[in-house]
Amino acid sequence: MKNSGPVAIIGAGLSGLSCAQALRAAGVEVRVFERASAVGGRCATRLWQGHLVDLGVQYFTAQTNEFKKELLTRLRQFRPIISPILDQNENVVSAETGPRFYVLQGNNYFAHVLSLGLDLRLNTAVETVRPSSGGLECLGETYRAVVSALPGPLTARLFDLPFAPTDYVPCLVGLFEYAGTGIGSARHCYARLLPEGREPIFSSYCENNKVGRIVGDKTVFVVLAAPRFSREHAASPPEKYLPLLARENEALWQVPAEKATASFGHLWVHARPQDDHRHRVDLPPGAFLCGDSRAESTVENVWLDGVQAAKQVLSYLAEVGG
Ligand SMILES: Cc1cc2nc3c(=O)[nH]c(=O)nc-3n(C[C@H](O)[C@H](O)[C@H](O)COP(=O)(O)OP(=O)(O)OC[C@H]3O[C@@H](n4cnc5c(N)ncnc54)[C@H](O)[C@@H]3O)c2cc1C
Protein backbone atom coordinates (compact mmCIF):
# COMPACT_ATOMS: atom_id res chain seq x y z
CA MET A 1 0.00 0.00 0.00
CA LYS A 2 2.98 2.31 0.37
CA ASN A 3 2.72 3.65 -3.20
CA SER A 4 -1.00 4.32 -3.26
CA GLY A 5 -0.57 8.11 -2.87
CA PRO A 6 -2.21 10.21 -0.21
CA VAL A 7 -5.81 9.82 0.85
CA ALA A 8 -7.54 13.01 1.96
CA ILE A 9 -9.74 13.04 5.04
CA ILE A 10 -11.97 16.09 5.35
CA GLY A 11 -12.80 16.88 8.99
CA ALA A 12 -10.78 16.12 12.12
CA GLY A 13 -13.64 15.13 14.40
CA LEU A 14 -13.47 11.70 16.03
CA SER A 15 -14.66 9.84 12.92
CA GLY A 16 -12.15 11.48 10.57
CA LEU A 17 -9.31 10.97 13.03
CA SER A 18 -10.18 7.32 13.63
CA CYS A 19 -10.36 6.73 9.86
CA ALA A 20 -7.01 8.48 9.39
CA GLN A 21 -5.29 6.42 12.11
CA ALA A 22 -6.70 3.13 10.73
CA LEU A 23 -5.40 3.99 7.24
CA ARG A 24 -2.05 5.08 8.63
CA ALA A 25 -1.78 1.79 10.55
CA ALA A 26 -2.32 0.00 7.20
CA GLY A 27 0.61 1.93 5.66
CA VAL A 28 -1.46 4.42 3.64
CA GLU A 29 -0.34 8.04 3.49
CA VAL A 30 -3.14 10.28 4.76
CA ARG A 31 -3.67 14.02 4.90
CA VAL A 32 -6.34 15.42 7.22
CA PHE A 33 -7.95 18.80 6.54
CA GLU A 34 -9.68 20.62 9.38
CA ARG A 35 -11.48 23.95 9.07
CA ALA A 36 -11.05 24.85 12.75
CA SER A 37 -7.86 25.72 14.60
CA ALA A 38 -8.12 22.55 16.72
CA VAL A 39 -9.24 18.93 16.33
CA GLY A 40 -12.29 17.26 17.87
CA GLY A 41 -15.32 18.89 16.24
CA ARG A 42 -18.35 18.21 18.43
CA CYS A 43 -16.13 16.50 20.99
CA ALA A 44 -15.18 19.92 22.35
CA THR A 45 -13.86 21.02 25.73
CA ARG A 46 -13.72 24.66 26.77
CA LEU A 47 -11.66 26.40 29.43
CA TRP A 48 -14.36 28.60 30.94
CA GLN A 49 -14.14 30.63 34.16
CA GLY A 50 -11.04 28.52 34.95
CA HIS A 51 -13.05 25.27 34.70
CA LEU A 52 -12.60 22.54 32.08
CA VAL A 53 -16.07 22.09 30.64
CA ASP A 54 -17.25 19.66 27.96
CA LEU A 55 -19.26 21.74 25.52
CA GLY A 56 -20.23 18.93 23.13
CA VAL A 57 -19.79 15.23 24.03
CA GLN A 58 -20.60 14.80 27.73
CA TYR A 59 -19.67 11.16 28.15
CA PHE A 60 -19.08 8.05 26.05
CA THR A 61 -19.72 4.33 26.19
CA ALA A 62 -17.29 1.49 25.54
CA GLN A 63 -19.44 -1.49 24.60
CA THR A 64 -17.29 -3.06 21.91
CA ASN A 65 -13.95 -4.77 22.49
CA GLU A 66 -12.46 -2.83 19.58
CA PHE A 67 -13.24 0.54 21.15
CA LYS A 68 -12.25 -0.62 24.67
CA LYS A 69 -8.88 -1.68 23.29
CA GLU A 70 -8.44 1.70 21.60
CA LEU A 71 -9.20 3.56 24.84
CA LEU A 72 -6.85 1.39 26.86
CA THR A 73 -3.93 1.55 24.43
CA ARG A 74 -4.18 5.12 23.16
CA LEU A 75 -5.82 7.03 25.99
CA ARG A 76 -5.98 5.37 29.42
CA GLN A 77 -6.88 8.57 31.34
CA PHE A 78 -10.62 7.95 31.27
CA ARG A 79 -12.92 7.38 34.25
CA PRO A 80 -16.49 6.11 34.78
CA ILE A 81 -19.15 8.53 35.93
CA ILE A 82 -20.37 7.23 39.27
CA SER A 83 -23.44 9.38 40.02
CA PRO A 84 -26.72 8.47 38.30
CA ILE A 85 -28.67 10.18 35.54
CA LEU A 86 -32.26 10.86 36.63
CA ASP A 87 -35.42 11.29 34.59
CA GLN A 88 -38.20 13.81 35.26
CA ASN A 89 -39.69 11.50 37.93
CA GLU A 90 -36.38 11.20 39.79
CA ASN A 91 -35.95 7.61 38.55
CA VAL A 92 -32.50 6.40 37.59
CA VAL A 93 -32.07 6.18 33.80
CA SER A 94 -30.57 2.73 33.40
CA ALA A 95 -27.25 2.53 31.61
CA GLU A 96 -28.28 -0.12 29.08
CA THR A 97 -25.20 0.73 27.07
CA GLY A 98 -22.87 0.04 30.01
CA PRO A 99 -20.82 2.49 32.09
CA ARG A 100 -20.53 6.11 31.00
CA PHE A 101 -16.96 7.42 30.76
CA TYR A 102 -15.22 10.78 30.52
CA VAL A 103 -11.61 11.86 29.95
CA LEU A 104 -9.86 13.50 32.89
CA GLN A 105 -8.27 16.26 30.76
CA GLY A 106 -11.57 17.01 29.00
CA ASN A 107 -13.25 14.80 26.41
CA ASN A 108 -11.55 16.71 23.60
CA TYR A 109 -8.25 15.23 24.78
CA PHE A 110 -9.26 11.96 23.13
CA ALA A 111 -9.30 13.78 19.76
CA HIS A 112 -5.92 15.32 20.53
CA VAL A 113 -4.43 11.87 21.25
CA LEU A 114 -6.02 10.49 18.08
CA SER A 115 -4.43 13.24 15.98
CA LEU A 116 -0.86 12.49 17.06
CA GLY A 117 1.44 11.49 14.19
CA LEU A 118 -0.99 12.54 11.45
CA ASP A 119 -0.32 14.96 8.58
CA LEU A 120 -2.91 17.42 9.84
CA ARG A 121 -3.76 20.73 8.12
CA LEU A 122 -5.59 22.90 10.64
CA ASN A 123 -7.38 26.15 9.65
CA THR A 124 -7.91 24.59 6.21
CA ALA A 125 -11.50 24.34 5.03
CA VAL A 126 -12.24 22.18 2.00
CA GLU A 127 -15.35 23.47 0.25
CA THR A 128 -15.40 21.30 -2.90
CA VAL A 129 -14.07 17.97 -4.10
CA ARG A 130 -14.31 17.32 -7.86
CA PRO A 131 -13.49 14.25 -9.97
CA SER A 132 -10.30 14.77 -11.97
CA SER A 133 -8.08 12.51 -14.07
CA GLY A 134 -6.47 10.00 -11.74
CA GLY A 135 -8.64 10.67 -8.72
CA LEU A 136 -10.39 13.45 -6.86
CA GLU A 137 -9.27 17.05 -6.74
CA CYS A 138 -9.20 18.83 -3.46
CA LEU A 139 -7.51 22.21 -2.84
CA GLY A 140 -5.62 21.97 -6.13
CA GLU A 141 -4.17 18.48 -5.53
CA THR A 142 -5.30 15.07 -6.72
CA TYR A 143 -6.04 12.28 -4.22
CA ARG A 144 -6.70 8.60 -4.93
CA ALA A 145 -9.52 8.66 -2.40
CA VAL A 146 -11.30 11.27 -0.27
CA VAL A 147 -13.23 10.61 2.93
CA SER A 148 -15.78 13.16 4.09
CA ALA A 149 -15.99 13.02 7.88
CA LEU A 150 -18.33 16.03 7.94
CA PRO A 151 -21.96 16.26 9.03
CA GLY A 152 -24.35 15.35 6.18
CA PRO A 153 -25.25 18.84 4.87
CA LEU A 154 -21.57 19.80 4.63
CA THR A 155 -20.82 16.53 2.80
CA ALA A 156 -23.56 17.38 0.28
CA ARG A 157 -21.92 20.75 -0.36
CA LEU A 158 -18.48 19.12 -0.65
CA PHE A 159 -19.49 16.70 -3.41
CA ASP A 160 -22.23 18.91 -4.89
CA LEU A 161 -24.90 16.29 -4.10
CA PRO A 162 -28.58 17.08 -4.73
CA PHE A 163 -29.39 16.25 -1.09
CA ALA A 164 -27.57 15.43 2.15
CA PRO A 165 -27.09 11.87 3.48
CA THR A 166 -29.05 13.06 6.49
CA ASP A 167 -30.60 16.22 7.90
CA TYR A 168 -29.56 17.65 11.24
CA VAL A 169 -31.22 19.63 14.00
CA PRO A 170 -29.35 22.43 15.80
CA CYS A 171 -28.65 22.39 19.53
CA LEU A 172 -28.09 25.35 21.82
CA VAL A 173 -25.88 24.74 24.84
CA GLY A 174 -25.81 26.88 27.97
CA LEU A 175 -23.06 26.83 30.60
CA PHE A 176 -24.12 28.07 34.04
CA GLU A 177 -21.87 28.70 37.04
CA TYR A 178 -23.14 29.11 40.64
CA ALA A 179 -21.43 30.01 43.92
CA GLY A 180 -21.03 27.03 46.26
CA THR A 181 -20.45 23.34 45.68
CA GLY A 182 -23.09 20.62 45.94
CA ILE A 183 -25.92 23.13 45.77
CA GLY A 184 -29.52 22.05 45.18
CA SER A 185 -29.71 18.42 44.12
CA ALA A 186 -26.33 18.57 42.35
CA ARG A 187 -24.72 16.31 44.94
CA HIS A 188 -27.19 13.46 44.26
CA CYS A 189 -26.88 12.98 40.52
CA TYR A 190 -24.74 13.65 37.45
CA ALA A 191 -27.46 14.54 34.97
CA ARG A 192 -31.14 15.06 34.37
CA LEU A 193 -32.79 13.82 31.21
CA LEU A 194 -36.16 15.18 30.14
CA PRO A 195 -38.68 13.39 27.94
CA GLU A 196 -38.77 13.99 24.20
CA GLY A 197 -41.07 16.87 23.29
CA ARG A 198 -40.56 18.66 26.60
CA GLU A 199 -39.13 22.19 26.13
CA PRO A 200 -36.88 24.11 26.58
CA ILE A 201 -34.34 21.66 28.12
CA PHE A 202 -33.37 18.29 26.67
CA SER A 203 -30.75 17.36 29.27
CA SER A 204 -28.65 18.99 31.95
CA TYR A 205 -25.28 17.84 33.37
CA CYS A 206 -23.38 18.83 36.49
CA GLU A 207 -19.67 19.00 35.59
CA ASN A 208 -18.65 18.75 39.28
CA ASN A 209 -19.12 14.97 38.86
CA LYS A 210 -15.96 14.86 36.70
CA VAL A 211 -12.85 14.79 38.89
CA GLY A 212 -10.68 17.92 38.88
CA ARG A 213 -12.70 19.86 36.34
CA ILE A 214 -14.21 22.62 38.50
CA VAL A 215 -12.00 25.08 40.37
CA GLY A 216 -12.93 26.87 43.61
CA ASP A 217 -16.21 26.72 45.46
CA LYS A 218 -18.48 26.60 42.38
CA THR A 219 -21.05 24.39 40.70
CA VAL A 220 -21.20 24.26 36.90
CA PHE A 221 -24.03 22.92 34.73
CA VAL A 222 -24.01 22.16 31.00
CA VAL A 223 -27.53 22.47 29.61
CA LEU A 224 -28.53 21.08 26.20
CA ALA A 225 -31.62 22.83 24.86
CA ALA A 226 -34.47 20.84 23.30
CA PRO A 227 -34.89 20.84 19.48
CA ARG A 228 -37.78 23.31 19.10
CA PHE A 229 -36.26 25.81 21.53
CA SER A 230 -32.89 25.48 19.75
CA ARG A 231 -34.48 26.11 16.35
CA GLU A 232 -36.50 29.07 17.59
CA HIS A 233 -33.51 30.73 19.27
CA ALA A 234 -30.74 29.68 16.87
CA ALA A 235 -30.42 33.23 15.53
CA SER A 236 -30.84 34.96 18.92
CA PRO A 237 -27.95 36.37 20.94
CA PRO A 238 -27.14 34.35 24.12
CA GLU A 239 -28.53 37.09 26.40
CA LYS A 240 -31.99 36.32 24.94
CA TYR A 241 -32.07 32.53 25.46
CA LEU A 242 -29.70 32.01 28.42
CA PRO A 243 -32.09 33.48 31.05
CA LEU A 244 -34.88 31.16 29.81
CA LEU A 245 -32.64 28.09 30.07
CA ALA A 246 -31.23 29.25 33.44
CA ARG A 247 -34.71 29.63 34.97
CA GLU A 248 -35.72 26.10 33.92
CA ASN A 249 -32.39 24.62 34.95
CA GLU A 250 -32.57 26.22 38.40
CA ALA A 251 -36.04 24.69 38.91
CA LEU A 252 -34.76 21.31 37.72
CA TRP A 253 -31.87 21.22 40.21
CA GLN A 254 -33.46 23.39 42.95
CA VAL A 255 -30.66 25.93 42.67
CA PRO A 256 -31.26 29.48 43.98
CA ALA A 257 -31.08 32.00 41.09
CA GLU A 258 -29.26 34.55 43.28
CA LYS A 259 -26.23 32.22 43.43
CA ALA A 260 -25.65 32.55 39.66
CA THR A 261 -22.18 33.92 38.85
CA ALA A 262 -21.67 33.40 35.09
CA SER A 263 -23.24 31.99 31.94
CA PHE A 264 -22.20 31.25 28.37
CA GLY A 265 -24.09 30.17 25.24
CA HIS A 266 -23.04 28.16 22.20
CA LEU A 267 -24.90 26.98 19.08
CA TRP A 268 -24.06 23.64 17.44
CA VAL A 269 -25.54 24.06 13.99
CA HIS A 270 -25.23 20.43 12.83
CA ALA A 271 -25.79 18.86 16.22
CA ARG A 272 -28.01 15.81 15.92
CA PRO A 273 -28.77 13.85 12.75
CA GLN A 274 -32.43 12.99 12.25
CA ASP A 275 -32.72 9.24 11.91
CA ASP A 276 -35.93 9.46 9.88
CA HIS A 277 -34.27 11.85 7.40
CA ARG A 278 -31.56 9.54 6.07
CA HIS A 279 -31.08 9.25 2.30
CA ARG A 280 -28.92 7.11 0.05
CA VAL A 281 -26.45 9.27 -1.81
CA ASP A 282 -24.32 8.52 -4.87
CA LEU A 283 -20.75 9.56 -4.30
CA PRO A 284 -18.15 9.80 -7.08
CA PRO A 285 -15.70 6.85 -7.35
CA GLY A 286 -13.03 7.14 -4.66
CA ALA A 287 -15.24 9.20 -2.34
CA PHE A 288 -16.33 7.81 1.03
CA LEU A 289 -18.27 8.90 4.11
CA CYS A 290 -17.79 8.38 7.79
CA GLY A 291 -19.29 9.79 10.98
CA ASP A 292 -22.85 10.37 12.04
CA SER A 293 -24.14 11.11 8.54
CA ARG A 294 -24.38 7.31 8.35
CA ALA A 295 -23.63 5.92 11.84
CA GLU A 296 -25.44 6.45 15.14
CA SER A 297 -24.33 9.74 16.64
CA THR A 298 -22.21 8.60 19.58
CA VAL A 299 -18.49 8.73 20.19
CA GLU A 300 -18.13 4.96 20.12
CA ASN A 301 -20.16 4.57 16.92
CA VAL A 302 -18.47 7.32 14.94
CA TRP A 303 -15.05 6.00 16.00
CA LEU A 304 -16.05 2.50 14.82
CA ASP A 305 -17.42 3.99 11.61
CA GLY A 306 -14.10 5.71 10.91
CA VAL A 307 -12.41 2.30 11.13
CA GLN A 308 -15.10 0.85 8.84
CA ALA A 309 -14.58 3.64 6.27
CA ALA A 310 -10.83 2.95 6.34
CA LYS A 311 -11.54 -0.71 5.43
CA GLN A 312 -13.68 0.46 2.50
CA VAL A 313 -10.91 2.79 1.30
CA LEU A 314 -8.37 -0.04 1.55
CA SER A 315 -10.45 -2.40 -0.56
CA TYR A 316 -11.06 0.39 -3.10
CA LEU A 317 -7.32 1.10 -3.36
CA ALA A 318 -6.63 -2.60 -3.77
CA GLU A 319 -9.27 -2.77 -6.52
CA VAL A 320 -7.98 0.21 -8.50
CA GLY A 321 -4.41 -0.96 -8.14
CA GLY A 322 -3.08 0.85 -5.09
C1 LIG B 1 -24.18 19.11 22.26
C2 LIG B 1 -23.81 17.71 21.90
C3 LIG B 1 -23.68 16.76 22.88
C4 LIG B 1 -23.32 15.45 22.57
N1 LIG B 1 -23.16 14.56 23.57
C5 LIG B 1 -22.73 13.32 23.30
C6 LIG B 1 -22.46 12.41 24.38
O1 LIG B 1 -22.59 12.76 25.55
N2 LIG B 1 -22.01 11.16 24.05
C7 LIG B 1 -21.81 10.77 22.76
O2 LIG B 1 -21.38 9.62 22.54
N3 LIG B 1 -22.06 11.62 21.72
C8 LIG B 1 -22.52 12.88 21.96
N4 LIG B 1 -22.76 13.75 20.93
C9 LIG B 1 -22.59 13.27 19.55
C10 LIG B 1 -21.10 13.34 19.13
O3 LIG B 1 -20.61 14.62 19.43
C11 LIG B 1 -20.95 13.10 17.64
O4 LIG B 1 -21.59 11.89 17.26
C12 LIG B 1 -19.48 13.00 17.20
O5 LIG B 1 -18.67 13.89 17.91
C13 LIG B 1 -19.43 13.27 15.71
O6 LIG B 1 -18.09 13.18 15.29
P1 LIG B 1 -17.74 13.38 13.76
O7 LIG B 1 -16.28 13.21 13.62
O8 LIG B 1 -18.58 12.49 12.92
O9 LIG B 1 -18.20 14.88 13.40
P2 LIG B 1 -17.67 16.27 13.97
O10 LIG B 1 -17.24 16.13 15.37
O11 LIG B 1 -18.74 17.26 13.67
O12 LIG B 1 -16.38 16.58 13.09
C14 LIG B 1 -16.45 17.22 11.85
C15 LIG B 1 -15.21 18.12 11.71
O13 LIG B 1 -15.18 18.67 10.41
C16 LIG B 1 -14.74 20.01 10.47
N5 LIG B 1 -15.20 20.69 9.26
C17 LIG B 1 -16.44 21.20 8.99
N6 LIG B 1 -16.47 21.72 7.74
C18 LIG B 1 -15.24 21.54 7.22
C19 LIG B 1 -14.65 21.86 5.95
N7 LIG B 1 -15.36 22.47 4.98
N8 LIG B 1 -13.35 21.55 5.74
C20 LIG B 1 -12.61 20.92 6.71
N9 LIG B 1 -13.13 20.61 7.93
C21 LIG B 1 -14.42 20.91 8.18
C22 LIG B 1 -15.37 20.52 11.76
O14 LIG B 1 -14.69 21.67 12.22
C23 LIG B 1 -15.21 19.29 12.67
O15 LIG B 1 -13.97 19.33 13.36
C24 LIG B 1 -23.11 15.07 21.21
C25 LIG B 1 -23.23 16.04 20.21
C26 LIG B 1 -23.58 17.34 20.55
C27 LIG B 1 -23.67 18.39 19.47
The ligand as an SDF file (V2000), in Angstrom:
LIG
                    3D

 53 58  0  0  0  0  0  0  0  0999 V2000
  -24.1760   19.1070   22.2590 C   0  0  0  0  0  0  0  0  0  0  0  0
  -23.8070   17.7090   21.8970 C   0  0  0  0  0  0  0  0  0  0  0  0
  -23.6800   16.7570   22.8840 C   0  0  0  0  0  0  0  0  0  0  0  0
  -23.3220   15.4490   22.5650 C   0  0  0  0  0  0  0  0  0  0  0  0
  -23.1650   14.5600   23.5690 N   0  0  0  0  0  0  0  0  0  0  0  0
  -22.7330   13.3150   23.3010 C   0  0  0  0  0  0  0  0  0  0  0  0
  -22.4620   12.4150   24.3790 C   0  0  0  0  0  0  0  0  0  0  0  0
  -22.5870   12.7560   25.5470 O   0  0  0  0  0  0  0  0  0  0  0  0
  -22.0120   11.1620   24.0510 N   0  0  0  0  0  0  0  0  0  0  0  0
  -21.8110   10.7690   22.7560 C   0  0  0  0  0  0  0  0  0  0  0  0
  -21.3770    9.6240   22.5380 O   0  0  0  0  0  0  0  0  0  0  0  0
  -22.0620   11.6170   21.7150 N   0  0  0  0  0  0  0  0  0  0  0  0
  -22.5160   12.8750   21.9600 C   0  0  0  0  0  0  0  0  0  0  0  0
  -22.7590   13.7480   20.9300 N   0  0  0  0  0  0  0  0  0  0  0  0
  -22.5860   13.2730   19.5470 C   0  0  0  0  0  0  0  0  0  0  0  0
  -21.1010   13.3440   19.1290 C   0  0  0  0  0  0  0  0  0  0  0  0
  -20.6110   14.6170   19.4280 O   0  0  0  0  0  0  0  0  0  0  0  0
  -20.9490   13.1030   17.6380 C   0  0  0  0  0  0  0  0  0  0  0  0
  -21.5890   11.8900   17.2580 O   0  0  0  0  0  0  0  0  0  0  0  0
  -19.4830   13.0040   17.1990 C   0  0  0  0  0  0  0  0  0  0  0  0
  -18.6690   13.8870   17.9060 O   0  0  0  0  0  0  0  0  0  0  0  0
  -19.4280   13.2690   15.7080 C   0  0  0  0  0  0  0  0  0  0  0  0
  -18.0870   13.1790   15.2870 O   0  0  0  0  0  0  0  0  0  0  0  0
  -17.7390   13.3830   13.7600 P   0  0  0  0  0  0  0  0  0  0  0  0
  -16.2770   13.2120   13.6200 O   0  0  0  0  0  0  0  0  0  0  0  0
  -18.5820   12.4940   12.9220 O   0  0  0  0  0  0  0  0  0  0  0  0
  -18.1960   14.8830   13.4020 O   0  0  0  0  0  0  0  0  0  0  0  0
  -17.6710   16.2690   13.9730 P   0  0  0  0  0  0  0  0  0  0  0  0
  -17.2430   16.1280   15.3710 O   0  0  0  0  0  0  0  0  0  0  0  0
  -18.7430   17.2600   13.6660 O   0  0  0  0  0  0  0  0  0  0  0  0
  -16.3830   16.5800   13.0880 O   0  0  0  0  0  0  0  0  0  0  0  0
  -16.4500   17.2210   11.8490 C   0  0  0  0  0  0  0  0  0  0  0  0
  -15.2120   18.1180   11.7080 C   0  0  0  0  0  0  0  0  0  0  0  0
  -15.1830   18.6660   10.4060 O   0  0  0  0  0  0  0  0  0  0  0  0
  -14.7400   20.0130   10.4750 C   0  0  0  0  0  0  0  0  0  0  0  0
  -15.2030   20.6940    9.2600 N   0  0  0  0  0  0  0  0  0  0  0  0
  -16.4430   21.1960    8.9870 C   0  0  0  0  0  0  0  0  0  0  0  0
  -16.4710   21.7160    7.7430 N   0  0  0  0  0  0  0  0  0  0  0  0
  -15.2380   21.5430    7.2220 C   0  0  0  0  0  0  0  0  0  0  0  0
  -14.6540   21.8570    5.9530 C   0  0  0  0  0  0  0  0  0  0  0  0
  -15.3620   22.4720    4.9850 N   0  0  0  0  0  0  0  0  0  0  0  0
  -13.3510   21.5500    5.7380 N   0  0  0  0  0  0  0  0  0  0  0  0
  -12.6090   20.9210    6.7070 C   0  0  0  0  0  0  0  0  0  0  0  0
  -13.1330   20.6100    7.9330 N   0  0  0  0  0  0  0  0  0  0  0  0
  -14.4210   20.9060    8.1770 C   0  0  0  0  0  0  0  0  0  0  0  0
  -15.3730   20.5150   11.7550 C   0  0  0  0  0  0  0  0  0  0  0  0
  -14.6860   21.6730   12.2220 O   0  0  0  0  0  0  0  0  0  0  0  0
  -15.2060   19.2930   12.6690 C   0  0  0  0  0  0  0  0  0  0  0  0
  -13.9690   19.3270   13.3630 O   0  0  0  0  0  0  0  0  0  0  0  0
  -23.1090   15.0730   21.2130 C   0  0  0  0  0  0  0  0  0  0  0  0
  -23.2340   16.0370   20.2130 C   0  0  0  0  0  0  0  0  0  0  0  0
  -23.5750   17.3450   20.5460 C   0  0  0  0  0  0  0  0  0  0  0  0
  -23.6730   18.3890   19.4670 C   0  0  0  0  0  0  0  0  0  0  0  0
  1  2  1  0
  2  3  1  0
  2 52  2  0
  3  4  2  0
  4  5  1  0
  4 50  1  0
  5  6  2  0
  6  7  1  0
  6 13  1  0
  7  8  2  0
  7  9  1  0
  9 10  1  0
 10 11  2  0
 10 12  1  0
 12 13  2  0
 13 14  1  0
 14 15  1  0
 14 50  1  0
 15 16  1  0
 16 17  1  0
 16 18  1  0
 18 19  1  0
 18 20  1  0
 20 21  1  0
 20 22  1  0
 22 23  1  0
 23 24  1  0
 24 25  2  0
 24 26  1  0
 24 27  1  0
 27 28  1  0
 28 29  2  0
 28 30  1  0
 28 31  1  0
 31 32  1  0
 32 33  1  0
 33 34  1  0
 33 48  1  0
 34 35  1  0
 35 36  1  0
 35 46  1  0
 36 37  1  0
 36 45  1  0
 37 38  2  0
 38 39  1  0
 39 40  1  0
 39 45  2  0
 40 41  1  0
 40 42  2  0
 42 43  1  0
 43 44  2  0
 44 45  1  0
 46 47  1  0
 46 48  1  0
 48 49  1  0
 50 51  2  0
 51 52  1  0
 52 53  1  0
M  END
$$$$
